[in-house]
């Protein structure tokens, strides 16, 4: 190993420390920072971000990258680390500081306006500021794409999931758009009556149950914790993982499933290769893969009939006897399928249709095919065509998500591609691990977690995206395992019942 690479790895390690500190500060901001500290915290975060950006984009970093790339004695992990660092360097250097500053200013103003517009359900309030964000994102995508040799929308996708291209996204989402509406219709018809659990559900008991389940599923509380926040999330770093949920005494399912979802993210982070902690090659392989891990645990495992048989006993032990605590009733309750207006409340059958709508609209806005002023009408028409419902107001329509206001274009497809990969990984694991369903029915995923550690977690960003998918599942990313999963869970099982 030459001195260029050794110096580069040391420099990247310092960058990783800065980014890790930012992750913990962001968790503290969301969970327990006193209100009066917000101004000081903003300055702290801005300073650390500036230092991290300067460290990454410095001429010295580019010189070390060039030198390391020329060294012939690097092992495969080191060479992949250089590749991933080069990707980050080129992207960070692509935009002029003036454009970065303009985009930051525009998205900050747009987010503040969005919060007011959503409360008032008035898209007209947001129109001008969103037009400015779209204009700047379009320019940033063009410039970044030119620097990376990508089409503008591919440059946006690549920011969230490296190596993801619209040429892969288009056939997958178009296939889902055609296949899902009849499955949705049939699943709604197959809904069964259910009993609602009787509360109240004391929050301390909910949290103890959640922590017990997290431990059973492999979460190590010596290197992580569970707290409360306004919105559930998983943050921190692989050796200091922070999960949050949102608790309500009158309902237990939403908070519990949110914890299990975030635990999937946490197990991925905890399983990343420790030798490469703080290095680009040691990071998660993008948002699609991260979403696949949370959805695999929540949707494929913890909402499965096998796990619900185990969970029924855990709920009764935590909250006492209730006719609702049967696996059959939990299936009817937590497998219910409905048409709705709100993406974050959608079931796993209808959820991809919400994503497909946003994907189509954001591409149309960025290309100029759709004027921002026409977004509410296009949204209503898209909802009618895909889901058979029309939002009654802007708050339940095009104002419901924060993503576009903060400039996060190209993010939405990652949610549904993550669901596809989760189903594909689950099918591969079941084929390779005989008796897995019996394990799950006991609340035991040790063998599954070991398989994921070997196939996904422990590989970090060593493989490229499509390579990881193919090697873990035996084929390219596909819609079919997900559709088979939906038919089995919502149609065939309902007919058998």
C-alpha positions in Angstrom: 0.0 0.0 0.0 1.5 3.3 -1.1 1.6 6.5 0.8 -1.1 8.2 -1.3 -3.6 5.6 -0.3 -2.5 5.6 3.4 -2.8 9.4 3.5 -6.2 9.3 1.8 -7.6 6.7 4.2 -6.5 8.9 7.2 -8.1 11.9 5.6 -11.3 10.1 4.9 -11.3 8.8 8.5 -11.3 12.4 9.7 -14.2 13.2 7.4 -16.1 10.2 8.8 -15.6 11.5 12.4 -17.1 14.9 11.4 -20.1 13.2 9.7 -20.6 10.9 12.7 -20.6 13.9 15.0 -23.2 15.6 12.8 -25.4 12.4 13.0 -25.4 12.5 16.8 -26.1 16.2 16.8 -29.0 15.8 14.5 -30.4 13.0 16.7 -30.1 15.3 19.8 -31.8 18.1 17.9 -34.8 15.9 17.1 -35.0 14.1 20.5 -33.9 16.2 23.5 -32.4 19.6 22.6 -33.9 22.4 24.6 -35.8 24.9 22.4 -33.6 27.8 23.4 -30.5 26.0 22.0 -31.7 25.9 18.4 -29.7 28.9 17.2 -26.5 27.7 18.7 -27.1 24.2 17.4 -27.7 25.5 13.9 -24.3 27.2 14.0 -22.6 24.1 15.3 -24.1 22.0 12.5 -23.3 24.6 9.8 -19.7 24.7 11.0 -19.2 21.0 11.0 -20.8 20.7 7.5 -18.6 23.4 6.2 -15.5 21.7 7.6 -16.6 18.4 6.2 -17.2 19.9 2.8 -13.9 21.7 2.8 -12.0 18.5 3.8 -13.7 16.5 1.0 -13.4 19.0 -1.8 -9.9 20.3 -1.1 -7.3 20.1 -3.9 -5.2 17.8 -1.6 -8.0 15.3 -1.5 -8.1 15.2 -5.3 -4.3 14.8 -5.4 -4.4 11.9 -3.0 -7.2 10.3 -5.0 -5.3 10.5 -8.2 -2.2 9.1 -6.5 -4.1 6.3 -4.9 -5.8 5.3 -8.2 -2.3 4.9 -9.7 -1.0 2.6 -7.0 -1.0 -1.0 -8.1 -0.8 -2.8 -4.8 -4.2 -2.0 -3.4 -6.5 -4.9 -2.4 -10.1 -5.1 -3.6 -11.5 -3.3 -0.6 -9.0 -0.5 -0.8 -9.6 -0.1 -4.5 -13.4 0.1 -3.9 -12.8 2.6 -1.1 -10.9 4.8 -3.6 -13.8 4.4 -6.1 -16.4 5.4 -3.6 -14.3 8.4 -2.4 -13.8 9.5 -5.9 -17.6 9.4 -6.5 -18.2 11.6 -3.5 -15.3 14.0 -4.4 -16.5 14.5 -8.0 -20.1 15.1 -6.9 -19.1 17.5 -4.2 -16.9 19.5 -6.6 -19.4 19.5 -9.5 -21.4 22.5 -8.2 -20.2 26.0 -7.8 -20.5 27.4 -4.3 -22.9 30.1 -5.5 -25.3 27.4 -6.8 -25.0 25.4 -3.5 -25.7 28.5 -1.5 -28.7 29.5 -3.7 -30.1 26.0 -3.4 -29.7 25.9 0.3 -31.3 29.3 0.7 -34.2 28.4 -1.6 -34.9 25.0 0.0 -34.8 26.5 3.5 -37.3 29.2 2.5 -39.5 26.7 0.7 -39.6 24.3 3.6 -40.8 27.1 5.9 -43.5 28.1 3.4 -44.5 24.5 2.9 -45.2 24.1 6.6 -47.6 27.1 6.5 -49.1 26.1 3.2 -49.9 22.6 4.4 -51.5 23.8 7.5 -53.7 26.1 5.5 -54.1 23.6 2.6 -53.2 26.3 0.1 -50.9 25.3 -2.7 -50.9 28.9 -4.1 -48.8 29.9 -1.0 -46.1 27.5 -2.1 -46.1 27.9 -5.8 -43.5 30.7 -6.2 -41.0 29.2 -3.8 -41.4 25.7 -5.2 -40.9 27.0 -8.7 -37.5 28.4 -7.6 -36.5 25.1 -6.0 -37.4 23.2 -9.2 -35.4 25.7 -11.3 -32.3 25.3 -9.1 -32.6 21.5 -8.8 -32.9 21.3 -12.6 -29.7 23.4 -12.9 -27.9 21.4 -10.3 -28.9 18.1 -11.9 -27.7 19.3 -15.3 -24.3 20.5 -13.9 -23.8 17.4 -11.8 -24.9 15.1 -14.6 -22.4 16.7 -16.9 -19.6 16.2 -14.4 -20.5 12.6 -13.8 -21.4 11.7 -17.3 -25.0 11.2 -16.5 -28.4 12.4 -17.6 -29.8 15.0 -15.2 -32.5 12.8 -13.6 -29.9 9.9 -13.3 -27.7 12.3 -11.4 -30.5 12.9 -8.9 -31.1 9.1 -8.6 -27.4 8.4 -8.2 -27.2 10.8 -5.2 -29.6 8.6 -3.2 -28.7 5.2 -4.7 -25.4 5.1 -6.4 -25.5 3.4 -9.8 -29.3 3.6 -10.0 -30.5 4.8 -13.4 -33.9 5.6 -14.8 -33.5 3.0 -17.4 -33.8 0.4 -14.6 -36.6 2.3 -12.8 -38.9 2.9 -15.8 -39.7 -0.8 -16.6 -40.1 -1.7 -12.9 -42.4 1.1 -12.0 -44.4 0.8 -15.2 -44.9 -2.9 -14.6 -46.1 -2.1 -11.1 -48.5 0.6 -12.3 -50.1 -2.0 -14.6 -50.1 -4.9 -12.2 -51.1 -3.3 -8.9 -54.6 -1.8 -9.5 -56.4 -5.2 -10.0 -54.5 -6.7 -7.0 -55.5 -3.6 -4.9 -59.2 -4.1 -5.9 -59.1 -7.8 -5.0 -57.3 -7.2 -1.8 -59.8 -4.7 -0.7 -62.6 -7.2 -1.4 -60.7 -9.8 0.7 -60.5 -7.6 3.8 -61.9 -9.3 6.9 -63.6 -7.9 10.0 -61.4 -7.4 13.0 -61.5 -6.4 16.6 -59.7 -3.3 17.7 -57.5 -3.8 20.8 -58.8 -2.1 23.9 -56.6 0.6 25.4 -55.2 2.4 27.0 -51.7 1.1 26.3 -49.3 2.7 28.8 -46.3 4.1 27.0 -43.8 2.6 29.4 -45.2 -0.9 28.6 -45.1 -0.2 24.9 -41.5 0.9 25.1 -40.5 -2.2 27.2 -42.2 -4.5 24.7 -40.5 -2.7 21.8 -37.1 -3.0 23.5 -37.7 -6.7 24.2 -38.5 -7.3 20.6 -35.5 -5.3 19.4 -33.2 -7.4 21.5 -34.8 -10.6 20.3 -34.3 -9.5 16.7 -30.6 -8.8 17.3 -30.3 -5.1 18.3 -27.5 -4.6 20.8 -28.4 -2.0 23.4 -24.8 -1.7 24.4 -24.3 0.2 21.1 -27.7 1.9 20.7 -30.9 3.2 22.3 -34.6 3.8 21.8 -36.2 7.2 22.3 -39.2 9.3 21.4 -39.4 11.9 18.6 -42.1 13.6 16.5 -41.3 11.3 13.6 -39.7 7.8 13.9 -36.2 7.5 12.5 -32.9 5.7 12.8 -29.7 7.7 13.1 -26.3 7.8 14.7 -23.4 5.7 13.5 -22.9 1.9 13.3 -21.4 1.7 16.9 -23.9 4.2 18.3 -27.3 3.7 16.8 -30.2 5.9 17.7 -33.8 4.7 17.0 -36.9 6.8 17.8 -40.6 6.2 17.6 -43.8 8.1 18.3 -46.0 6.8 21.1 -49.7 7.1 21.7 -51.6 5.6 24.7 -54.8 4.9 22.6 -53.0 2.8 19.9 -50.1 0.3 19.9 -49.7 -1.0 16.4 -48.3 2.1 14.6 -45.5 2.8 17.2 -44.6 -0.9 17.4 -44.3 -1.4 13.7 -42.4 1.9 13.4 -39.8 0.5 15.9 -39.6 -2.8 14.0 -39.1 -0.9 10.7 -36.4 1.3 12.2 -34.8 -1.8 13.7 -34.3 -3.1 10.2 -32.3 0.0 9.4 -30.4 -0.4 12.6 -29.4 -4.0 12.0 -28.0 -3.0 8.7 -25.9 -0.2 10.2 -24.7 -2.5 13.0 -23.7 -5.2 10.4 -21.6 -2.9 8.2 -17.9 -4.0 8.1 -16.1 -2.6 11.2 -12.7 -2.6 9.6 -14.1 0.1 7.3 -16.0 2.2 9.8 -15.9 5.8 8.8 -14.6 5.0 5.3 -16.8 5.4 2.1 -16.6 1.6 1.3 -17.8 0.8 4.8 -21.1 2.8 4.4 -24.5 1.4 3.4 -25.0 0.7 -0.3 -27.6 3.5 -0.8 -31.2 4.3 0.1 -32.8 1.4 -1.9 -30.7 -1.1 -0.1 -31.3 0.6 3.3 -35.1 0.6 2.7 -35.0 -3.0 1.7 -33.6 -3.9 5.1 -36.3 -2.0 7.0 -39.1 -3.3 4.8 -37.7 -6.9 4.9 -37.9 -6.8 8.7 -41.2 -5.0 9.1 -43.2 -6.2 6.1 -41.7 -9.5 5.1 -41.0 -10.8 8.6 -42.8 -9.0 11.4 -46.1 -8.7 9.6 -46.0 -12.2 8.4 -48.5 -14.7 9.7 -45.7 -16.7 11.4 -44.4 -13.8 13.3 -47.9 -12.6 14.3 -48.4 -15.9 16.0 -45.4 -15.1 18.2 -46.3 -11.4 18.6 -49.9 -12.2 19.8 -48.4 -13.8 22.9 -46.0 -10.9 23.5 -48.9 -8.4 23.3 -51.0 -10.3 25.7 -48.0 -10.6 28.1 -47.5 -6.8 27.9 -51.0 -5.5 28.0 -53.2 -8.3 29.4 -55.9 -10.5 27.9 -57.8 -9.1 24.9 -59.8 -10.9 22.2 -57.9 -8.8 19.7 -54.6 -10.6 20.7 -55.0 -13.5 18.3 -52.8 -14.0 15.3 -55.9 -14.2 13.0 -57.2 -10.9 14.3 -53.8 -9.3 14.0 -53.7 -10.4 10.4 -57.1 -8.9 9.7 -56.1 -5.7 11.4 -52.6 -5.2 10.1 -53.2 -6.7 6.6 -56.1 -4.4 5.9 -55.9 -2.8 2.4 -57.5 0.5 1.6 -57.5 3.3 -1.0 -56.3 6.5 0.7 -54.9 9.9 0.1 -51.8 9.8 2.3 -48.6 8.0 1.3 -47.2 7.5 4.8 -50.4 5.8 6.0 -50.7 3.5 3.0 -50.6 -0.3 3.1 -48.0 -2.2 1.2 -50.3 -2.9 -1.7 -51.3 0.7 -2.4 -48.0 2.3 -1.3 -46.1 1.8 -4.6 -48.9 3.6 -6.5 -48.4 6.7 -4.4 -44.7 6.5 -5.2 -45.3 6.0 -8.9 -47.4 9.2 -9.0 -44.7 11.3 -7.4 -42.0 9.8 -9.6 -44.0 10.7 -12.8 -44.8 14.2 -11.5 -41.3 15.1 -10.4 -39.8 14.0 -13.8 -42.4 16.0 -15.6 -41.7 19.1 -13.5 -37.9 18.8 -14.0 -38.3 18.3 -17.7 -40.6 21.3 -18.0 -43.4 19.1 -19.3 -45.5 20.0 -16.2 -45.6 23.6 -14.9 -45.4 23.8 -11.1 -48.6 25.9 -11.2 -50.4 22.8 -12.7 -49.2 20.4 -10.0 -52.5 20.2 -8.0 -54.6 19.3 -11.0 -52.0 16.8 -12.3 -51.8 15.2 -8.8 -55.6 14.8 -8.6 -55.8 13.2 -12.0 -52.9 10.9 -11.2 -54.5 9.8 -8.0 -57.8 9.1 -9.8 -56.0 7.1 -12.4 -53.8 5.0 -10.1 -55.8 4.7 -6.9 -59.3 5.6 -7.8 -59.6 8.5 -5.3 -59.3 12.3 -5.7 -57.9 14.3 -2.7 -60.4 16.8 -1.3 -57.8 19.4 -0.6 -54.2 20.3 -1.2 -53.1 19.2 2.3 -54.2 15.6 1.5 -52.9 16.1 -2.1 -49.7 17.6 -3.4 -48.8 19.3 -0.1 -48.5 16.2 2.0 -44.8 15.4 1.5 -41.8 17.6 2.4 -39.4 16.1 -0.1 -39.8 18.5 -3.1 -39.7 21.5 -0.8 -36.3 20.5 0.5 -35.0 19.7 -3.0 -35.1 15.9 -2.6 -35.9 14.9 -6.2 -35.1 11.4 -7.2 -35.7 10.1 -3.7 -39.3 8.7 -4.0 -38.5 5.7 -6.3 -36.1 4.4 -3.7 -39.0 3.6 -1.3 -40.6 1.2 -3.8 -37.4 -0.2 -5.2 -36.5 -1.0 -1.6 -39.8 -2.9 -1.3 -39.0 -4.9 -4.4 -35.6 -5.8 -3.1 -37.0 -6.7 0.3 -39.3 -9.3 -1.3 -36.5 -10.6 -3.5 -34.1 -11.0 -0.6 -36.9 -12.7 1.5 -37.6 -15.2 -1.3 -33.9 -15.9 -1.6 -33.5 -16.4 2.1 -36.4 -18.7 2.4 -35.1 -20.8 -0.5 -31.6 -21.1 1.1 -32.7 -21.4 4.8 -35.0 -24.5 5.2 -37.3 -24.1 8.3 -37.1 -20.3 8.3 -40.8 -20.0 8.8 -40.6 -22.1 11.9 -37.8 -19.9 13.2 -39.9 -16.8 12.6 -42.9 -18.3 14.4 -40.7 -18.5 17.5 -39.5 -14.9 17.1 -36.1 -16.2 16.1 -34.3 -14.5 13.1 -30.7 -15.5 14.0 -30.2 -17.5 10.9 -31.8 -14.9 8.7 -29.7 -12.2 10.3 -26.5 -14.2 9.7 -27.5 -14.6 6.1 -28.1 -10.9 5.7 -24.8 -10.1 7.4 -23.0 -12.3 4.8 -25.0 -11.3 1.7 -25.7 -7.6 2.3 -24.6 -5.9 5.6 -21.0 -7.0 5.8 -20.3 -6.1 2.2 -20.8 -2.4 2.8 -20.3 -0.5 -0.4 -17.8 -2.9 -1.8 -20.1 -4.2 -4.6 -22.0 -1.9 -6.9 -25.8 -1.8 -6.5 -26.7 -4.3 -9.3 -23.9 -6.6 -8.4 -25.1 -6.7 -4.8 -28.6 -7.5 -5.9 -27.6 -10.2 -8.3 -25.1 -11.9 -6.0 -27.5 -11.9 -3.0 -30.6 -13.0 -4.8 -29.4 -14.8 -8.0 -30.9 -12.3 -10.4 -31.4 -8.6 -11.3 -33.9 -6.5 -9.4 -37.4 -7.7 -10.4 -41.1 -6.9 -9.7 -42.2 -10.5 -9.7 -41.2 -11.6 -6.1 -43.0 -8.6 -4.7 -46.2 -9.3 -6.7 -46.0 -13.0 -5.7 -45.7 -11.9 -2.1 -48.7 -9.6 -2.3 -50.9 -12.3 -4.0 -49.9 -14.8 -1.4 -50.5 -12.6 1.6 -53.6 -10.6 0.5 -55.4 -12.9 -2.0 -54.5 -16.5 -1.6 -54.5 -16.5 2.2 -57.7 -14.6 2.3 -59.4 -17.1 0.0 -58.1 -20.0 2.2 -59.6 -18.3 5.3 
